[in-house]
Each structure stands twice: as C-alpha cells, then as structure tokens.
Amino acid sequence: MQHTATHCNTLQHNAQHYILCGALTDECGQPLTQAQHDHINQVMSEADVVYVTRTQKERFSDPAAAEAAKGSYVITAQTLTKAKPNMILMHPLPRVNEIHEECDLDPRSVYFRQAEHGMYVRMALLAVIAGKA
C-alpha cells in the first residue's frame, strides 16, 4: 500500500494565505510532488496526515496582517467530513482556535496522544541528561 506523506502549513504572503503541502520521498525513495493550495478543503480528501499549527503572529511583519489571518485556517467537524476515514489530525498543542473542540472526539484526532508521547520523550531525554538512564 502506498501512502502520501503530506505536511500542510499556512503561509501568509502579501495578505494571501496558502496551504502548502509537500513531502520528502515515498517509501521507495522517490520524490513526492509538492503543490500550493489556497484552502484546506482542496487537499483534505487526499491527505493521510494533517498537521495543524497556530497562525504565528511573530512571523508577520505587520501586526494588522497577523490579526487578519487569525481564524482564517480552522479545522471543524465539517472540515473532517471531507477527510479520509484513516487520516490522522495532529497539532503540537496548545491550540488557540485552529481546531474546534468538536473534533477532539473524532478518532482521527491524535493530538492528545501526540502530546502524551512527547511528554514521555522529554522525560526520557531528561533521564539521559541526568545520567539516570
């Protein structure tokens, strides 16, 4: 079975928001294609993984543009109806308003497990640094 490794981020450029989707290589080492999209709904049905982050206001040179971008990229239960049944939805947490709470109970939402696993990794790293592992 071939999977498409997809990573989507929002990019703000000249007050235009883009969804950038791309990947490194497939399981055979062949480069995967990369495309630019204006809205998550254009790629939601194709993605195996959707990794959502907050709009990062510190990356905007104009505070007004950062404020305008706020809330323009939101995952809702309606958005998830367009997704594959086995797609996974990730987020580094804490979220602001990028993913509605209604998505939390969707089995494709893995961000709470993602946060838990990250905690164990950090614990293991601290144990190694402290010489306890």
Buried (B, 14 or more C-beta within 10 A) or exposed (E): EEEBBBBBBBEBEEEEBBBBBBBEEEEEEEEEEEEEBEEBEBBBEBBBBBBBBBBEEEEBEEEEBBEBBBEEBBBEEEBBEBBBEEBBBBBEEEBEEBBBEEBEEBEBBBBEEBBEEEEEEEEEEEEEEEEEE
